[in-house]
Amino acid sequence: MSTPFDDDAFRDTIGTIDEKGKRKFIFPKKPSGKLYDYRKYVSYFLLAILVANPFIKVNGNQFMLFNVLERRFNIFGFPFWPQDFYLFVISMLVGVVFVILFTVVFGRIFCGWICPQTIFLELVFRRIEYWIDGDRGSQMRLSKQEWNAEKIRKRGLKWFIFFVISFLIANVFLAYIVGSDELYLMVKEGPLSQSSNFIALLIFTGVFYFVFVWFREQVCIIACPYGRLQGVLLDNKSINVAYDFVRGEKEQGRAKFNKQEDRDSSGKGDCIDCKQCVNVCPMGIDIRNGTQLECTNCTACIDECDTIMEGVGLPKGLIRYATEDEIEKKEPFRFTARMKGYTAVLAILMGILVGMLFLRNDVEATILRLPGQLFQHDGDKISNVYTYKIVNKTIKDYNDIHFELISHSGEIKKVGKQHFKVINQGISQGTLFIEIKQVQLEGDKTKLKIGVFDGKKLLETTTTNFLGPRSFN
């Protein structure tokens, strides 16, 4: 959002870089207010979910598991296999379209209220920092202070607590990747017996410690692509944390507060230029310059401005959730055609995803001809050799699995026992022969339909090609 009084010079720099191009650390004022309280409730609720997810089990399955190395995924307790990758692709598309729609409507509210990076930094690490180092002024003085006993004590205590929390976060993160059972096993047997997992744990701990001790808001500015994405998606119809420059500037612009004057008759805006919205901002920006790359819509400036306005007897809402058209043209928010289009696409993709989830087979069967092997004659019969693979995606065992030809009359001979067991979330592989009378063949290649049965119950059907002679005599 731009304002008629700005020269846009602020867009040439970012709040975390000084005039010499060096990193400028942000010391935000401790936020307080109604929205901050709401954000705390939301954040701690989401933190509880984030921490609990990998340790909750549903029917023996971890509630959330993303084991990329072993290609094992559990979502809401349901196991997904590499064969279900198409579902993952559709899910990702749904997520991308949802984020796009959410951003078009509500701006970058996800970053301020839901993003784990923001929640951990603002609602965990910064709160500890306020407890140890004090508020903005105390932190700035401590930063410039010589390394005396007080500074060593505070820095040592803070960095130690930050390391412990980073280590705990790394454990939770590792539980999502390798599974909570593997994490328990590492704790029980010790790090030496689980050296690969322990090394991964130390790496994750180091990354989190580096991010929350030093890198901090740079993740949102430099590493996260979402901040740049919002510049493409936002328009003057999007709801953002916005400064009401019409009311704040009026004809004469912003000015310091003087309780002896009538600001309405003087033409001065309601903004008293106290800069508290800048001091409380965890990204170090001035929201009065309009929507910026660094803004995460955390609402800290709204609470602070409302407190100031209340203190000087002016109406609240000088900084609020609003669209540019609402501020400049007094137009109420409307669900635009663009938003409706994204909603329609999202609804279609969600419908496809739900349909695919219901059509997803509990058992996945693959039967392929053994490469390089020709058919064999046995009197009037032709036989081909195949390899099979059966994936049991369910949480129950199948104890009487066998194959039957559905499309043709013939015989399937499995190497080994004809009836076998496939355990829950297990895989069975082997070799089998299919034998068919030559008169049934349709040519050199015949497509067969094969059923996978558990007892008399048909679990899955699959197709394969049967190779025969080119001509029949």
Secondary structure, DSSP 4 states (H G I P E B T S, - for coil): ---TT--SGGGGS-TTB-TTS-B----PPPP-SHHHHHHHHHHHHHHHHHHHGGG-EETTEESEEEETTTTEEEETTEEE-GGGHHHHHHHHHHHHHHHHHHHHHHTTHHHHHT-HHHHHIIIIIHHHHHHHH-SHHHHHHHHHS-S-HHHHHHHHHHHHHHHHHHHHHHHHHHHHHH-HHHHHHHHHH-TTTTHHHHHHHHHHHHHHHHIIIIITTHIIIII-THHHHHHHH--TTS-EEEE-HHHHHBTT------TTS-HHHHTB-S-----HHHHT-TT---GGG-S-TT-----HHHHHHHHHHHHHT--S-SEEEE-HHHHHH-PPP---HHHHHHHHHHHHHHHHHHHHHHH--SEEEEEEEPTTPPPEEETTEEEEEEEEEEEE-SSS-EEEEEEEESSSSEEEEESS-SSEEE-TT-EEEEEEEEEEEGGG--SSEEEEEEEEEETTEEEEEEEEEEE--SS--
